[in-house]
Amino acid sequence: MEQFTKLVSQQLETMDQLLFLQSEIERCQQIEEELIKLQAEAKLDCIRGEIGVMKQRLKEIQQTFEVQTEEIISSYKKDSHYPVSR
């Protein structure tokens, strides 16, 4: 009977180790999933930042284009008041 008790005790210790490792694996997998999500969010934030920079640059280029258009119109009107000499 002593051998049986010893074997059962060892098996209970093994079961405790098994349960502990299973719970640790689950905990680590949850952390892994959170890190993957955070990494994806970080990449998303980076892309959003790049989009913001490009939108600002687009706005600047549009403003430059509008100023150039006004200058062209003004220059055309100015030049058209004077007859072209031949």
C-alpha positions as a LaTeX table, in Angstrom:
\begin{tabular}{lrrr}
\hline
Residue & $x$ (\AA) & $y$ (\AA) & $z$ (\AA) \\
\hline
Met1 & 0.00 & 0.00 & 0.00 \\
Glu2 & 2.92 & 2.31 & 0.66 \\
Gln3 & 4.11 & 1.97 & $-2.95$ \\
Phe4 & 0.61 & 2.79 & $-4.21$ \\
Thr5 & 0.43 & 5.96 & $-2.09$ \\
Lys6 & 3.87 & 7.01 & $-3.31$ \\
Leu7 & 2.88 & 6.49 & $-6.95$ \\
Val8 & $-0.38$ & 8.39 & $-6.50$ \\
Ser9 & 1.47 & 11.22 & $-4.81$ \\
Gln10 & 3.98 & 11.40 & $-7.70$ \\
Gln11 & 1.17 & 11.36 & $-10.21$ \\
Leu12 & $-0.59$ & 14.23 & $-8.38$ \\
Glu13 & 2.63 & 16.24 & $-8.49$ \\
Thr14 & 2.93 & 15.50 & $-12.20$ \\
Met15 & $-0.70$ & 16.55 & $-12.68$ \\
Asp16 & $-0.02$ & 19.83 & $-10.82$ \\
Gln17 & 2.96 & 20.49 & $-13.10$ \\
Leu18 & 0.88 & 19.66 & $-16.14$ \\
Leu19 & $-1.94$ & 22.00 & $-15.11$ \\
Phe20 & 0.51 & 24.75 & $-14.23$ \\
Leu21 & 2.25 & 24.49 & $-17.61$ \\
Gln22 & $-1.05$ & 24.41 & $-19.48$ \\
Ser23 & $-2.20$ & 27.58 & $-17.72$ \\
Glu24 & 1.16 & 29.24 & $-18.39$ \\
Ile25 & 0.97 & 28.32 & $-22.06$ \\
Glu26 & $-2.54$ & 29.80 & $-22.28$ \\
Arg27 & $-1.39$ & 32.97 & $-20.51$ \\
Cys28 & 1.60 & 33.33 & $-22.83$ \\
Gln29 & $-0.58$ & 32.75 & $-25.89$ \\
Gln30 & $-2.92$ & 35.52 & $-24.76$ \\
Ile31 & 0.05 & 37.84 & $-24.33$ \\
Glu32 & 1.28 & 36.81 & $-27.78$ \\
Glu33 & $-2.11$ & 37.66 & $-29.31$ \\
Glu34 & $-2.12$ & 41.05 & $-27.57$ \\
Leu35 & 1.39 & 41.79 & $-28.81$ \\
Ile36 & 0.44 & 40.83 & $-32.36$ \\
Lys37 & $-2.59$ & 43.13 & $-32.12$ \\
Leu38 & $-0.48$ & 45.97 & $-30.71$ \\
Gln39 & 2.08 & 45.51 & $-33.46$ \\
Ala40 & $-0.68$ & 45.66 & $-36.06$ \\
Glu41 & $-2.05$ & 48.79 & $-34.40$ \\
Ala42 & 1.42 & 50.33 & $-34.40$ \\
Lys43 & 1.71 & 49.62 & $-38.13$ \\
Leu44 & $-1.76$ & 51.08 & $-38.63$ \\
Asp45 & $-0.76$ & 54.23 & $-36.72$ \\
Cys46 & 2.36 & 54.48 & $-38.89$ \\
Ile47 & 0.32 & 54.18 & $-42.10$ \\
Arg48 & $-2.19$ & 56.73 & $-40.81$ \\
Gly49 & 0.70 & 59.08 & $-40.09$ \\
Glu50 & 2.03 & 58.67 & $-43.61$ \\
Ile51 & $-1.45$ & 59.30 & $-45.03$ \\
Gly52 & $-1.72$ & 62.46 & $-42.93$ \\
Val53 & 1.63 & 63.73 & $-44.21$ \\
Met54 & 0.64 & 62.97 & $-47.80$ \\
Lys55 & $-2.73$ & 64.71 & $-47.38$ \\
Gln56 & $-0.97$ & 67.80 & $-46.01$ \\
Arg57 & 1.48 & 67.75 & $-48.93$ \\
Leu58 & $-1.45$ & 67.35 & $-51.36$ \\
Lys59 & $-3.15$ & 70.36 & $-49.80$ \\
Glu60 & 0.04 & 72.40 & $-50.19$ \\
Ile61 & 0.40 & 71.36 & $-53.83$ \\
Gln62 & $-3.27$ & 72.21 & $-54.50$ \\
Gln63 & $-2.72$ & 75.66 & $-52.99$ \\
Thr64 & 0.39 & 76.17 & $-55.13$ \\
Phe65 & $-1.59$ & 75.07 & $-58.20$ \\
Glu66 & $-4.37$ & 77.55 & $-57.38$ \\
Val67 & $-1.85$ & 80.39 & $-56.96$ \\
Gln68 & $-0.20$ & 79.46 & $-60.27$ \\
Thr69 & $-3.61$ & 79.36 & $-61.97$ \\
Glu70 & $-4.42$ & 82.84 & $-60.66$ \\
Glu71 & $-1.03$ & 84.11 & $-61.82$ \\
Ile72 & $-1.55$ & 82.61 & $-65.28$ \\
Ile73 & $-5.01$ & 84.18 & $-65.56$ \\
Ser74 & $-3.68$ & 87.53 & $-64.35$ \\
Ser75 & $-0.77$ & 87.38 & $-66.77$ \\
Tyr76 & $-3.06$ & 86.46 & $-69.66$ \\
Lys77 & $-5.42$ & 89.32 & $-68.85$ \\
Lys78 & $-2.52$ & 91.73 & $-68.56$ \\
Asp79 & $-0.98$ & 90.61 & $-71.82$ \\
Ser80 & $-4.27$ & 90.59 & $-73.70$ \\
His81 & $-4.82$ & 94.33 & $-73.03$ \\
Tyr82 & $-1.84$ & 95.17 & $-75.08$ \\
Pro83 & $-1.88$ & 94.44 & $-78.77$ \\
Val84 & 0.83 & 92.16 & $-80.01$ \\
Ser85 & 3.30 & 94.15 & $-82.08$ \\
Arg86 & 4.42 & 92.68 & $-85.35$ \\
\hline
\end{tabular}
